[in-house]
Amino acid sequence: MKRFLRDTYLTWTERHHRPPESLGLAPRLFGIVAQPASWLYRAGVGVSWTVSRRKPFSANSNQQIAVIASPLVGGVGKSPLVAQLVHDATEQGQRVAVVTRGYAAEKSSVSPVTVRRDASNVHAVGDEAVMLAQQTDATVTVARYPETAIEHVAENAGVDLILLDDGVTRRWDAERRILVFTATDLELPIRYLPAGRWRIPPKYALPAHGVAIIQDSKQTTPERQRRHTARLASWGISLPTGWYETKVGGFARLNDTGQLREAAPPSTSPFAFCGLANPSRFQRSLQSLDVELTGFRQFPDHHRYSEDEISSIVQSARHAGADWLLTTHKDAVKIRPHWLGGLPLYILRISLELAHGADMLSVILEPNE
């Protein structure tokens, strides 16, 4: 039942990517029920935000703290942006550490936990934390309460910049806050959970210092930029804005130590699967490479695969005539090689590229007034 409800929610919130008549009865009924529920959710958020607003945490003045946040849930692009910012900052000689709450971890730890690049503690720290550790040279630290992880990193890691992935409600003295939106979400009406993807109103995400808008490749146009800027202004957001496009970088495979190696897959068609909040983005990336699939299977976001499920995927792939599997980096870190029955597993490499506007790293490194 839980999986059915999650799939129904996902189909409903992604309805803008498909014709309404193709949604099916369950998602349409869900939408009818979810709308009044979202009104109650919005009212509750307003009360909670007013009552429980906290003072900013004090921060070690020797490190710059940057918070990557979004008023939306799932599939916005915060983690890819963090990975890109780490890469750019490292190239400029900055020593960078990443802190995250370890969303979807088996049991998030109160004490800070360092992420292992070989994914041996993936269930303890979460898939996105392992993915960030493998994609960057930064130390990635996970804790249930990010303030404890930030304090730990500030005291022990010897870094210049601490990036907090997915910091929404917590604030730090002299932090630099970047808000992340997808282009699609800026072009749709605001719908709060569970009828949509908004968890807080846009004004609750302020104050901030910059806005990153994530979209598919080759979608940045002057007209779209004008629409996005006008929409942000209608919410009272007038900040340096950068439009980042998704860049598809071919294929790779993971080795036993968590290193990502470029690899050319077989010339035949693969069987693909993923567990994402926004699976249509993965599918559009495959389409941009003209990848023809023998089949596709979709799972809930942050899905924890079992050996039986992977065996089922392998069986479906072989039945469809595929001799290799294709998934995302976030999914691959949770899959043990011996589950694959000898079928090679490839990862679609995804990164972000600034297409227009303000570079968010420059916004972050700008001295505080």
Buried (B, 14 or more C-beta within 10 A) or exposed (E): EEEEEBBBBBBBBBBEBEEEEEBEEBBBEBBEEBBEBBEEBBEEBEEEBEEEEEEEBEBBEEBBBBBBBBBBBBBBBBBBBBBBBBBBBBEEEBBBBBBBBBBBBEEBBEEBBBBBBBBEBBBBBBBBBBBBBBBBEBBBBBBBBBBBBBBBBBEEBEBBBBBBBBBBBBBBEBBBBBBBBBBBBBEBEBBBBBBBBBBBBBEBBBEBBBBBBBBBBEEBEEEBBEBBBEBBEEBEBEBBBBBBBBBBEEBBBBEEEBEBEEBEBEEEBBBBBBBBBBBBBBBBBBEBEEBEBBBBBBBBBBBBBEEEBBEEBBEBBBEBEBBBBBBBBBBBBBBEEEBBEEBBBBBBBBBBEBBBBBBBBEBBBEEEE
